[in-house]
Amino acid sequence: MNLEEVIQATWEKVKNIDDKGLLASYIPELVNVDAESFGVHISTIDDTNFGIGDYRERFSVQSIAKVLSLSLAYSLLGENIWTRVGVEPSGTSFNSLVQLEADKGIPRNPFINAGAMVISDILLSNLENPKEEFLSFIRNISDNPELNYSGKIAASEKSVGFRNVALCNFIKSFGNIKNEPSDVLDFYFDLCSLEMNCKELSDLFLFLANNGCKISDNSPILTKSQCKRINALMQTCGFYDESGEFAFKVGLPGKSGVGGGIVAIHPNHYAIAVWSPKLNEKGNSYKGMKFLEEFTTKSQLSIF
Ligand code: DON
């Protein structure tokens, strides 16, 4: 089967569907994109690269960065991190506060905002210059020195981040945030402000399809077991309370962001990134979900 042909045909089919999604407007700066943008890029272990549509346009990766901050924390501290954050799907929206009270400040998983804040706190406690060192970590994985934060997006989110401020302070009240909440939040907003295009995103995430090893020289970023576990978390928690639906329809571990990006992994085979900024009611890219469903159905390349 020719992957390029399948992607091309899928893209043609999905690009004109009636997109019922809406731009994420709760972060003011996120509406400054062309709402009709639609790009796809696939990177494979055996070095096939193919992109279509707006795959060279950078966008705000938002929650997709949570997989990378988790990878760094996991590589530094190993299994110890699971005393601070759980590994169960939350079944709630990404910014929900409700379970934290009953769970005594231990977030259900590292991909909801609460969990990503605890991971940010762990990185703050263990790195001298977390902002710079995180950037070096991801630049090194994909040998891409161009990857960077957007100060504009981070400032925009910070100016309206009242719910995240509440979440971080609430977790602090249970003792599961060790640093100053304002420092944790600043780092968290920086992580979420990372900008990449579909090619950069699929190239970067390819290490998770390669047993946790960097593609260019096969050096380990994560152990095989850590990589398996991060992929398992993407499968069960990567789309918040639409994770079951994504597993059902697409059948790949993946992660979405409110900038409209989705990245998905086929272990030992490929990473694929899709970007279309209008989101469905669960906060996941409307067209991105449709594209991946159609792609794995047509190509029969899902993990199930
Ligand atoms: O904290 C937030 O609300 C955003 N920085 C990230 C949320 C996000 O991307 C959820 N994704 N679907």
Residues whose N, C-alpha, C, O or C-beta is under 5 A from the ligand:
A	BS01	DON	Q62 S63 F94 N113 C192 S256 G257 V258 G283
